[in-house]
Amino acid sequence: MQHLQRTLIILCTLLIASPSWSRTAAFEDSTAKETIARVLELAFLLQYEEAFAELDTLEMILPDNTVVPLLRAGVYYCRTLDHEDEVDMSDFEQQYDKAWHSAELLKASGEIAEADLYFGMMLGFRALLHQRQDKWWPAVREGMKSVKYLKSCLRADSSYTDALLGVGTYKYWSSRATDFINWLPLIPDQKNKGLDLMRRAMDEGLFTREISMSTLAWTLIDYNRPAEAVDLSLEGLKKYPGSRFFLWTLAAGYSRMQKLEEAAPVYIELYNSTVALERNNHYNEMGICKSLGKIYLKLNRPEEALIWIEKGLNIELDSQVLERRKETIKTLKNLDKRARKQIQKKAGN
């Protein structure tokens, strides 16, 4: 999934975190908290319609509460990320606007800290939308605003460890972006600090355990600690069998470790899961074919590589996805040439 890793760089802002200062019923009512947790679990199990049904229940428990449209927007975005399409964007925008208006009313009522936290989450959603459209400067700008709100939450009450995910991710990636000058004494390297904060959010957070685990796995792969990412992914898959969110990190982790024999079946599981979807624009399908082509070429199994390469090249794409996958198609064509040369060379021997 081309956008998944970089999306999760900013996805840290989509936190269902406990608010500072005072709490609304969303965070005091045990039934509401259990329902919120169930919504998030269903999203990671890829059971989106069931998650929306739980949100209907939550709305009966918490009528007019900001967390309901906020979570609806979050589930719509998760499904958009999973399917790599734009089908849910209209519904997402509707829920986004509803959540924003609700947060404004909340702030006007005097719940300033909680409302500001929700505004931070909303800005995080907006950053994600900019990122998916390759509008990186607007994405960074909105993401930084979002982190500012999360830091404000932690200043008000440091016990709300869900917010540490956003701050930790920001610390890691801001340091990554300045690696070339981190040797200067006034430019500290905060990557390890960022990882520690993400792990605390995963271990201590109330509502961010799954997204923290997934985000941390991608970040560890980037930091060249893929074995840890693999362990996290396997842990995630034990709790959420078949979750594509953890299959992606598992496949990427094995690949980074050069454990190609282990990576290949994970990518095949992803492929089978993706092609079986009724809603499939083939974006992810083509990317998986490319990954499998590369893996089997490295394993000196060009016949198997060619099968996957041809699968990828034979996929019919609509104009939008075709534009997004231009570079992938070029790569597949180059892989096709390499595979055929390897096959000819083996035949010559």
MILUM-783964 format. One record per residue: residue in three letters; chain; y, x negated, z of N, C-alpha, C in turn. Coordinates in steps of 0.1 Angstrom, whole numbers. Each point is the difference from the previous one (the first is absolute). Layout:
<sites>
SITE type mol   n.y   n.x   n.z  ca.y  ca.x  ca.z   c.y   c.x   c.z
SITE  ALA   A     Y     X     Z     Y     X     Z     Y     X     Z
...
</sites>
This chain:
<sites>
SITE type mol   n.y   n.x   n.z  ca.y  ca.x  ca.z   c.y   c.x   c.z
SITE  MET   A   -12    -8     0    12     8     0    12    -9     0
SITE  GLN   A     8     0   -11    10   -10    -2    11     2    10
SITE  HIS   A     4    12     3    11     2     9    -4     0    15
SITE  LEU   A   -13     1     3    -3     2    14     5   -10     9
SITE  GLN   A    -3   -13    -3     4   -11     9    15     0     3
SITE  ARG   A     8     0   -11    14    -1     1     6    13     6
SITE  THR   A    -7    12    -2     5    12     6    -2    -1    15
SITE  LEU   A   -11    -6     4    -2    -1    15    10    -9     6
SITE  ILE   A     6    -9    -7    11    -8     5    11     9     6
SITE  ILE   A     3    11    -7    10     9     4    -6    12     8
SITE  LEU   A   -12     3    -2    -7    12     5     1     0    16
SITE  CYS   A     3   -12     6     1    -1    14    10    10     5
SITE  THR   A    10     4    -8    10     9     5    -4    14     1
SITE  LEU   A   -12     3    -5    -5    14     1    -8     2    13
SITE  LEU   A     7    -2    11    -7     0    13     2    14     7
SITE  ILE   A   -11     5     5     1    11     9     0    -5    14
SITE  ALA   A    12    -4     4     1    -7    13     6     9    10
SITE  SER   A    -3    -4    13     7     8    11    14    -4     1
SITE  PRO   A     9    10     2    14    -2     0     5    -6    13
SITE  SER   A    12    -5     0     6    -6    12     7    10     8
SITE  TRP   A     5    -4    12     7     8     9    -8    13     4
SITE  SER   A     3    11    -6    -7    12     4   -10     4   -11
SITE  ARG   A   -10     8     3   -10     4    -9     0    15    -3
SITE  THR   A    -3     3   -12    -2    14    -3   -15     4     2
SITE  ALA   A    -3    12    -2   -13     5     3   -11    -7    -9
SITE  ALA   A     5    -5   -11   -10    -7    -9    -7   -12     6
SITE  PHE   A     7    -5    10    -6   -12     7    -4     2    15
SITE  GLU   A     3    13     4    -4     3    14   -12     9     0
SITE  ASP   A    -2     8   -10   -11    10     0   -13    -7    -5
SITE  SER   A   -10     1     8   -12    -8    -3    -7     6   -13
SITE  THR   A     0    13    -1    -6     6   -12     8    -4   -13
SITE  ALA   A    13    -1     1     8    -4   -12    -3   -15    -3
SITE  LYS   A    -1    -8    10    -3   -14    -2   -14    -2    -7
SITE  GLU   A   -10     8     5   -13    -1    -6     0     5   -14
SITE  THR   A     8    10    -3     0     5   -14     7   -10    -9
SITE  ILE   A    11    -7     5     6   -10    -8    -9   -11    -3
SITE  ALA   A    -8    -4    10   -10   -11    -2   -10     4   -11
SITE  ARG   A    -4    13     1   -10     5    -9     5     0   -15
SITE  VAL   A    13     4    -1     6    -1   -14    -1   -14    -5
SITE  LEU   A     4   -10     8    -1   -14    -5   -14    -4    -3
SITE  GLU   A    -9     4     8   -14    -4    -3    -5     6   -13
SITE  LEU   A     3    13    -2    -4     6   -13     7    -6   -12
SITE  ALA   A    12    -5     1     7    -6   -11    -8   -13    -3
SITE  PHE   A    -4    -8    10    -8   -12    -3   -14     2    -4
SITE  LEU   A    -5    12     2   -13     4    -5     1     6   -14
SITE  LEU   A    12     0    -5     4     5   -14    -3    15    -1
SITE  GLN   A     0     7    12    -1    14     0    13     7     1
SITE  TYR   A     8     0   -11    14     4     1     2    15     2
SITE  GLU   A    -8     8    -6     1    14     2    -3     4    14
SITE  GLU   A   -10    -6     6    -3     2    14    12    -5     9
SITE  ALA   A     6   -11    -4    12    -4     8    11    10    -1
SITE  PHE   A     2     6   -11    11    10    -1    -4    13     8
SITE  ALA   A   -13     3     0    -4    11     9     3    -2    14
SITE  GLU   A    -3   -13     5     3    -3    14    15     0     2
SITE  LEU   A     8    -3   -10    15     1     2     4    15     1
SITE  ASP   A    -7     9    -6     3    14     2    -2     4    14
SITE  THR   A   -11    -6     6    -3     3    14    11    -6     9
SITE  LEU   A     4   -13    -4    11    -6     8    13     7    -1
SITE  GLU   A     3     6   -11    12     8    -1     0    12     9
SITE  MET   A   -11     6     2    -1    11    10     2    -5    14
SITE  ILE   A    -4   -12     3     1    -5    13    15    -5     2
SITE  LEU   A     6    -6   -10    13    -5     0     9     5   -11
SITE  PRO   A     3    13     1     9     6   -10    14    -7     0
SITE  ASP   A     5    -3   -12    13    -6    -2     1   -14     5
SITE  ASN   A   -11    -7     3     1   -14     4     0    -9   -12
SITE  THR   A     8   -10     1     2   -10   -11   -13    -7    -4
SITE  VAL   A    -9    -2     9   -12    -7    -3    -9     7   -10
SITE  VAL   A     1    13    -1    -8     7    -9     3    -3   -15
SITE  PRO   A    13     2    -4     3    -3   -14    -1   -15    -3
SITE  LEU   A     3    -8    11    -1   -15    -2   -15    -4    -3
SITE  LEU   A    -9     6     7   -14    -3    -2    -5     6   -14
SITE  ARG   A     5    11    -3    -3     6   -14     4   -10   -10
SITE  ALA   A    13    -5     1     5    -9   -10    -9   -13     0
SITE  GLY   A    -5    -4    12    -8   -12     1   -13     2    -7
SITE  VAL   A    -6    11     2   -14     3    -6     2     1   -16
SITE  TYR   A    11     6    -4     2     1   -15     2   -14    -5
SITE  TYR   A     7    -9     7     2   -13    -5   -13    -8     0
SITE  CYS   A    -8     1    11   -13    -6     0    -9     3   -12
SITE  ARG   A     0    13    -3    -8     4   -12     6    -5   -13
SITE  THR   A    13    -1     0     6    -6   -12    -4   -15    -1
SITE  LEU   A     0    -7    11    -3   -14     0   -15    -2    -4
SITE  ASP   A    -9     9     6   -14    -1    -3    -3     2   -15
SITE  HIS   A     7    10    -6    -3     4   -14     9    -7   -10
SITE  GLU   A    11    -7     5     9    -7    -9     6     9   -10
SITE  ASP   A     5    11     4     6     9   -10    13     7     7
SITE  GLU   A     5     9    -7    13     7     4    -2    15     3
SITE  VAL   A   -13     4     0    -2    15     1     6     6    12
SITE  ASP   A     0    -6    11     5     6    13    15    -3     3
SITE  MET   A     7    -6    -9    14    -4     3     9    12     3
SITE  SER   A    -1    11    -7     8    11     2    -2     6    14
SITE  ASP   A   -13     1     4    -3     5    14     5   -10    10
SITE  PHE   A    -2   -13    -3     5   -11     9    15     2     2
SITE  GLU   A     7     1   -10    15     1     1     4    12     8
SITE  GLN   A    -7    11    -2     3    12     8    -2    -2    15
SITE  GLN   A   -11    -6     3    -3    -2    15     9   -11     5
SITE  TYR   A     3   -10    -8    10   -10     4    13     6     4
SITE  ASP   A     5     8    -9    13     6     3     0     9    12
SITE  LYS   A   -11     7     2    -2     9    12     0    -8    13
SITE  ALA   A    -7   -11    -1    -1    -9    12    14    -6     3
SITE  TRP   A     7    -4   -10    13    -6     2     9    10     7
SITE  HIS   A     1    12    -6     8    10     6    -4     3    15
SITE  SER   A   -13     1     2    -4     2    14     4   -11     9
SITE  ALA   A    -1   -12    -5     5   -12     9    15     1     3
SITE  GLU   A     7     5   -10    15     1     2     2    10    11
SITE  LEU   A    -7    12     0     1    10    11    -4    -6    13
SITE  LEU   A   -11    -8     0    -4    -6    12    10    -9     6
SITE  LYS   A     7    -8    -8    10    -9     5    12     8     5
SITE  ALA   A     4    11    -7    11     8     5    -3     6    13
SITE  SER   A   -13     2     3    -4     6    13     1   -10    11
SITE  GLY   A     2   -12    -3     0   -11    11   -11    -9     0
SITE  GLU   A   -11     3    -8   -12    -9     0     3   -12   -10
SITE  ILE   A     9    -8     4     6   -10   -10   -11   -11    -3
SITE  ALA   A    -7    -5    10    -9   -11    -2   -12     5    -9
SITE  GLU   A    -5    12     3   -12     5    -8     5     3   -14
SITE  ALA   A    12     6    -1     5     3   -14     2   -12    -8
SITE  ASP   A     5   -11     6     3   -12    -7   -13    -7    -4
SITE  LEU   A   -11     2     8   -13    -5    -4    -5     7   -13
SITE  TYR   A     2    13     0    -4     8   -12     8    -4   -12
SITE  PHE   A    13    -3     2     8    -4   -11    -5   -13    -6
SITE  GLY   A    -5    -9     9    -6   -13    -4   -12     2    -8
SITE  MET   A    -8    10     4   -12     3    -8     3     5   -13
SITE  MET   A    10     9    -1     4     5   -13     5   -11    -9
SITE  LEU   A     8    -9     5     5   -11    -8   -12    -9    -5
SITE  GLY   A   -10     0     8   -12    -8    -4    -7     7   -12
SITE  PHE   A    -1    13     1    -5     8   -12     8    -3   -12
SITE  ARG   A    13     0     1     9    -2   -11    -2   -14    -6
SITE  ALA   A    -2   -10     9    -2   -13    -4   -13    -1    -8
SITE  LEU   A   -10     7     4   -13     0    -7     2     6   -14
SITE  LEU   A     8    10    -1     2     6   -13     7   -10   -10
SITE  HIS   A    10    -6     5     7   -10    -8   -10   -12    -4
SITE  GLN   A    -8    -4     9   -10   -11    -3   -10     4   -11
SITE  ARG   A    -5    13     1   -10     4   -10     7     1   -14
SITE  GLN   A    13     1     0     7     0   -13     5   -14    -4
SITE  ASP   A    -5   -10     7     4   -14    -2    15    -2     2
SITE  LYS   A     7     8     9    14    -2     3     0    -7    13
SITE  TRP   A    -1   -13    -1    -3    -8    12    12    -2     9
SITE  TRP   A    12    -1    -6    12    -2     9     2    13     8
SITE  PRO   A     0    12    -6     2    12     8   -11     1    10
SITE  ALA   A   -13    -4    -4   -11     1    10     3    -9    12
SITE  VAL   A     4   -12    -2     3    -9    11    11     5     8
SITE  ARG   A    11     5    -6    11     5     7    -4    12     9
SITE  GLU   A    -7     9    -5    -4    12     8   -10    -5    11
SITE  GLY   A    -9    -9    -3   -10    -5     9     7    -7    12
SITE  MET   A    11    -7    -3     7    -7    11     7    10     9
SITE  LYS   A     5    10    -6     6    11     9   -10     6     9
SITE  SER   A   -12     3    -6   -11     6     8    -4    -9    11
SITE  VAL   A    -1   -13    -2    -4    -9    11    10     0    11
SITE  LYS   A    13     1    -4    11     0    10    -2    12     9
SITE  TYR   A    -4    11    -5    -3    12     9   -12    -3     9
SITE  LEU   A   -11    -6    -5   -11    -3     8     3   -10    11
SITE  LYS   A     8   -10    -3     4    -9    10     9     7    11
SITE  SER   A     8     9    -4     8     8    10   -10     8     9
SITE  CYS   A   -10     5    -6   -10     8     8    -6   -10    11
SITE  LEU   A    -4   -12    -4    -6    -9     9    10    -5    11
SITE  ARG   A    12    -1    -4    10    -4    10     2    11    11
SITE  ALA   A    -1    12    -4     1    11     9   -12     1     9
SITE  ASP   A   -12    -3    -5   -12     1     8   -11    -8    -7
SITE  SER   A    -3   -12     5   -10    -9    -6   -14     4     1
SITE  SER   A    -3    11     8   -13     5     1    -6     7   -12
SITE  TYR   A     9     4    -9    -4     7   -12    -5   -10   -11
SITE  THR   A   -12    -4     2    -6   -11    -8    -3     3   -14
SITE  ASP   A     0    13    -4    -1     4   -14    11    -7    -8
SITE  ALA   A    12     0     5    11    -6    -7    -2   -15    -3
SITE  LEU   A    -9    -6     7    -2   -15    -2    -5    -3   -14
SITE  LEU   A    -7    10    -6    -6    -2   -13    11    -3   -10
SITE  GLY   A    11     8     0    11    -2   -10     7   -13     3
SITE  VAL   A     3    -3    12     7   -12     4    -8   -12    -4
SITE  GLY   A   -13     1     3    -9   -12    -2    -1    -2   -15
SITE  THR   A    -2    10    -8    -1    -1   -14    13    -6    -6
SITE  TYR   A    11     4     5    13    -5    -5     1   -15     4
SITE  LYS   A    -4    -4    12     1   -14     4    -9    -8   -10
SITE  TYR   A   -12     4    -2    -9    -7    -9     6    -2   -14
SITE  TRP   A     3    11    -6     4    -1   -14    14    -6    -2
SITE  SER   A     9     2    10    13    -7    -2    -2   -15     1
SITE  SER   A   -10    -5     9    -3   -14     1    -7    -5   -13
SITE  ARG   A    -8     9    -6    -7    -4   -12    10    -2   -11
SITE  ALA   A    10     8     0    10    -1   -11     9   -12     1
SITE  THR   A     0    -6    12     8   -12     3    -8   -12     3
SITE  ASP   A   -13     0    -5    -9   -12     3     6   -13    -4
SITE  PHE   A     7     0   -11     6   -12    -5    11    -7     8
SITE  ILE   A     5     8    10    10    -6     9    -3     2    14
SITE  ASN   A   -13     4     3    -4     2    14    -1   -13     8
SITE  TRP   A     1   -11    -7    -1   -13     7    13    -3     7
SITE  LEU   A    11     7    -4    13    -3     6     0     5    14
SITE  PRO   A     6    -6    10     0     3    14     6    14     3
SITE  LEU   A     9     5    -8     6    13     2    -7    11    -7
SITE  ILE   A   -10    -3    -7    -8    11    -7   -14     0     5
SITE  PRO   A    -2     7    11   -14     0     6   -10     7    -9
SITE  ASP   A   -12    -5     1   -12     6    -7    -6    11    10
SITE  GLN   A     2    13    -4    -5    10     9   -12     7    -5
SITE  LYS   A    -8    -6    -9   -12     6    -5   -10     3    10
SITE  ASN   A    -3   -10     9   -10     2    10     5    11    10
SITE  LYS   A    13     0     3     5    10     9    -2    14    -6
SITE  GLY   A     3     1   -13    -2    12    -7   -14     5     1
SITE  LEU   A   -10    -9    -2   -14     4     1    -3     5    14
SITE  ASP   A     5    -7    10    -3     4    14     5    14     3
SITE  LEU   A    12     3    -5     6    13     2    -8    11    -7
SITE  MET   A    -5    -3   -12    -8    10    -8   -13     2     8
SITE  ARG   A    -6   -10     5   -13     1     8     3     8    12
SITE  ARG   A    11    -2     7     3     8    12     1    15    -4
SITE  ALA   A     7     3   -11     1    14    -4   -14     6    -3
SITE  MET   A    -9    -8    -6   -13     4    -3    -8     3    13
SITE  ASP   A     2    -9    10    -8     1    12     6    10    10
SITE  GLU   A    13     2     0     7     7    11     6    13    -5
SITE  GLY   A     3     1   -13     7    11    -5    -7    13     2
SITE  LEU   A     8    11     0    -6    13     2    -4     6   -13
SITE  PHE   A     8    -2   -11    -2     7   -12     0    -9   -12
SITE  THR   A    -1   -13     2     1    -9   -12   -12   -10    -1
SITE  ARG   A   -11     3     6   -11    -9     1    -5    -2   -15
SITE  GLU   A    -2    10    -7    -6    -1   -14     9    -8    -9
SITE  ILE   A    13     5    -1     9    -7    -9     3   -14     5
SITE  SER   A     0    -3    13     1   -13     5   -11    -9    -5
SITE  MET   A   -12     5     1   -12    -7    -4     0    -4   -15
SITE  SER   A     4    10    -8     0    -2   -14    12   -10    -4
SITE  THR   A    11     2     6    12    -9    -3    -3   -14     4
SITE  LEU   A    -6    -1    12    -4   -14     5   -10    -7    -9
SITE  ALA   A   -10     8    -5   -10    -6    -9     7    -6   -12
SITE  TRP   A     9     8    -7     7    -5   -12     8   -12     4
SITE  THR   A     7     0    11     8   -11     4    -8   -13     3
SITE  LEU   A   -11     2     6    -9   -12     3    -5    -6   -14
SITE  ILE   A    -3     9    -9    -4    -6   -14    11    -8    -5
SITE  ASP   A    13     5     0    11    -7    -5     2   -13     8
SITE  TYR   A    -3     0    13     1   -12     8   -12   -10    -1
SITE  ASN   A    -9     3    -9   -11    -8    -2    -9    -1    12
SITE  ARG   A    -2    12     6    -9     1    11   -10    12    -3
SITE  PRO   A    -6    -1   -12    -8    12    -5   -12     4     8
SITE  ALA   A    -6   -10     7   -12     4     8     4    10    11
SITE  GLU   A    12    -2     6     5    10    10     2    14    -7
SITE  ALA   A     5    -1   -12     3    13    -7   -13     7    -3
SITE  VAL   A   -10    -8    -4   -14     6    -3    -5     7    13
SITE  ASP   A     1    -7    11    -5     6    13     8    13     3
SITE  LEU   A    13     0    -2     8    13     3    -5    11   -10
SITE  SER   A    -2    -4   -13    -4    10   -10   -13     6     4
SITE  LEU   A   -10    -8     4   -13     5     4     1     9    12
SITE  GLU   A     9    -4     9     2     9    12     6    13    -4
SITE  GLY   A     9     0   -10     6    12    -5   -10     9    -7
SITE  LEU   A    -9    -6    -8   -10     7    -7   -10     6     9
SITE  LYS   A    -3    -6    12    -9     6     9     6    14     5
SITE  LYS   A    13     0     3     6    12     5     3    10   -11
SITE  TYR   A     3    -5   -12     4     8   -12    -9    -4   -12
SITE  PRO   A   -12     4     0   -10    -3   -11     6     4   -13
SITE  GLY   A     0    -9   -10     4     3   -13    15     0    -2
SITE  SER   A     8    -3    10    14     0    -2     5   -11   -10
SITE  ARG   A     6     5   -10     5   -10   -10    10    -9     6
SITE  PHE   A     8     4    10    10    -9     6    -7   -12     5
SITE  PHE   A   -12     1     6    -6   -12     6   -10    -7   -10
SITE  LEU   A    -4     8   -10    -8    -7   -11     9    -9    -8
SITE  TRP   A    12     3    -2     9    -9    -8     2   -13     8
SITE  THR   A     2     1    13     3   -13     8   -13    -7     1
SITE  LEU   A   -12     6     1   -12    -7     1    -3    -7   -13
SITE  ALA   A     2     6   -11    -2    -6   -13     9   -12    -2
SITE  ALA   A    13     2     3    10   -11    -1    -3   -11     9
SITE  GLY   A    -5     3    12    -3   -11    10   -12    -8    -5
SITE  TYR   A   -11     6    -4   -11    -7    -5     4    -9   -12
SITE  SER   A     8     6    -9     5    -8   -12     8   -12     4
SITE  ARG   A     9     1    10     8   -11     4    -9   -11     7
SITE  MET   A   -11     4     6   -10    -9     6    -9    -6   -10
SITE  GLN   A     1     4   -13    -9    -4   -10   -14     5     2
SITE  LYS   A    -2    10     8   -13     7     2    -2    10   -11
SITE  LEU   A    -1    -4   -12     0     9   -11   -12     9    -1
SITE  GLU   A   -12    -5     5   -12     9     0     2    11    10
SITE  GLU   A     8    -2    10     3    11     9    11     9    -5
SITE  ALA   A    10    -6    -7    12     8    -5    -5     9   -11
SITE  ALA   A    -9    -4    -9    -3     9   -11    -5    13     3
SITE  PRO   A   -10     2    10    -5    13     3    11     9     6
SITE  VAL   A    10    -6     7    11     8     6     9     5   -11
SITE  TYR   A     3    -8   -10     8     5   -11    -8    11    -8
SITE  ILE   A   -13    -2    -1    -8    10    -7     0    14     8
SITE  GLU   A     0    -1    14     1    12     8    13     6    -2
SITE  LEU   A    11    -8    -1    13     5    -2     1     7   -14
SITE  TYR   A    -6    -6   -10     0     5   -13    -7    14     0
SITE  ASN   A   -12     1     5    -8    12     1     8    11     7
SITE  SER   A     7    -4    11     8    10     8    11     5    -8
SITE  THR   A     6    -9    -8    12     4    -8    -3     8   -12
SITE  VAL   A   -10    -3    -8    -4     7   -12    -5    14     4
SITE  ALA   A    -5     2    12    -5    13     4    11    10     4
SITE  LEU   A    13    -5     1    11     8     4     4    10   -11
SITE  GLU   A     2    12     3     5    10   -10    14    -4    -4
SITE  ARG   A     7    -5     9    14    -5    -2     0   -15    -2
SITE  ASN   A     0    -4   -12    -2   -14    -3     8    -4   -13
SITE  ASN   A    10    -7     1     8    -4   -12    -5   -14    -5
SITE  HIS   A   -10    -5     6    -7   -12    -5     7   -13     3
SITE  TYR   A    11     0     7     8   -12     3    -9    -9     9
SITE  ASN   A    -5     5    11    -8    -8     9   -13    -5    -7
SITE  GLU   A    -6    10    -8   -12    -3    -7     1   -12    -9
SITE  MET   A    11    -1    -7     2   -12    -9     2   -13     8
SITE  GLY   A     7     1    11     1   -12     8   -13    -5     6
SITE  ILE   A    -8     9     4   -13    -4     5    -9    -6   -11
SITE  CYS   A     1     5   -12    -8    -6   -11     5   -15    -2
SITE  LYS   A    13    -2     1     5   -13    -2    -5   -10    11
SITE  SER   A     0     5    12    -5    -8    12   -15    -3    -2
SITE  LEU   A    -8     9    -4   -14    -2    -2    -2    -9   -12
SITE  GLY   A     8     1   -11    -2    -9   -11     3   -15     5
SITE  LYS   A    10    -2     8     3   -13     5   -11    -6     8
SITE  ILE   A    -5     9     9   -10    -4    10   -13    -5    -8
SITE  TYR   A    -4     8    -9   -13    -3    -7     2   -12    -9
SITE  LEU   A    12    -2    -5     2   -13    -8    -1   -12     9
SITE  LYS   A     6     1    12    -1   -11    10   -15    -2     4
SITE  LEU   A    -7    10     0   -15    -1     4    -8    -5   -12
SITE  ASN   A     6    -2   -11    -7    -4   -12   -10    11    -4
SITE  ARG   A     4    12     1    -8    11    -5     9     8   -10
SITE  PRO   A     2    -6   -12     9     6    -9    -4    13    -6
SITE  GLU   A   -13     2    -1    -5    13    -5     5    12     9
SITE  GLU   A    -2    -2    13     5    10     9    15     1     0
SITE  ALA   A     7   -12    -1    14     1    -1     5     8   -12
SITE  LEU   A    -7    -2   -11     4     7   -13    -2    15     2
SITE  ILE   A   -10     4     7    -2    15     2    13     6     7
SITE  TRP   A     5    -7    11    11     5     7    13    -1    -8
SITE  ILE   A     1   -11    -7    12    -2    -9     1    11   -10
SITE  GLU   A   -11     3    -7     0    10   -10     3    14     6
SITE  LYS   A    -6     2    12     4    13     7    15     1     1
SITE  GLY   A     6   -11     5    14     1     2     8     2   -13
SITE  LEU   A    -4    -7   -10     7     1   -13    -2    13    -7
SITE  ASN   A   -11     7     3    -3    13    -6     6    12     7
SITE  ILE   A     7    -3    11     7    11     8    12     5    -8
SITE  GLU   A     1    13    -1    11     7    -7    10     3    11
SITE  LEU   A    13    -5    -2    10     2    10    11     8    -6
SITE  ASP   A     7     8     9    12     6    -5    11   -10    -1
SITE  SER   A    11     4    -6    11    -9    -4     6    -7    13
SITE  GLN   A     1     7    11     6    -6    12    -9   -10     6
SITE  VAL   A   -13     3     1    -9   -10     6    -2   -12   -10
SITE  LEU   A     0     3   -13    -1   -10   -10    11   -11     2
SITE  GLU   A    12     5     2    12    -9     2    -2    -8    13
SITE  ARG   A    -5     6    10    -3    -7    13   -11   -10    -1
SITE  ARG   A    -9     2    -9   -12    -9    -1     0    -9   -12
SITE  LYS   A    12    -2    -6     1    -9   -12    -6   -14     3
SITE  GLU   A     4    -6    12    -5   -13     3   -14    -1     3
SITE  THR   A    -6    11     6   -14     1     3    -8     0   -13
SITE  ILE   A     5     7   -10    -7     1   -13     0   -14    -7
SITE  LYS   A    11    -7     1     1   -13    -5   -11    -9     6
SITE  THR   A     0     1    14   -10    -8     7   -14     4    -4
SITE  LEU   A    -3    13    -1   -14     4    -5    -3    -6   -13
SITE  LYS   A     9     0    -9    -2    -5   -14    -3   -15     1
SITE  ASN   A     7    -7     8    -3   -15     2   -14    -2     6
SITE  LEU   A    -3     9    10   -13    -1     7   -11     3   -10
SITE  ASP   A     3     9    -9   -10     4   -11    -4   -13    -8
SITE  LYS   A    11    -7    -4    -2   -12    -8    -9   -10     7
SITE  ARG   A     4    -2    13    -7   -10     8   -15     4     2
SITE  ALA   A    -2    13     3   -14     4     2    -8    -2   -13
SITE  ARG   A     5     3   -11    -7    -1   -13    -3   -15    -3
SITE  LYS   A     9    -9     4    -2   -14    -2   -11    -5     9
SITE  GLN   A     0     4    12   -10    -4    10   -14     5    -5
SITE  ILE   A     0    12    -5   -13     6    -5    -5    -9   -12
SITE  GLN   A     9    -3    -9    -4    -8   -11    -5   -14     4
SITE  LYS   A     7    -6    10    -4   -13     5   -13     1     6
SITE  LYS   A    -3    10     8   -13     1     6   -11     2   -10
SITE  ALA   A     3     8   -11   -10     2   -10    -3   -13    -8
SITE  GLY   A    11    -8    -1    -2   -13    -7    -9   -10     7
SITE  ASN   A     0     2    13    -8    -9     9   -15     4    -1
</sites>
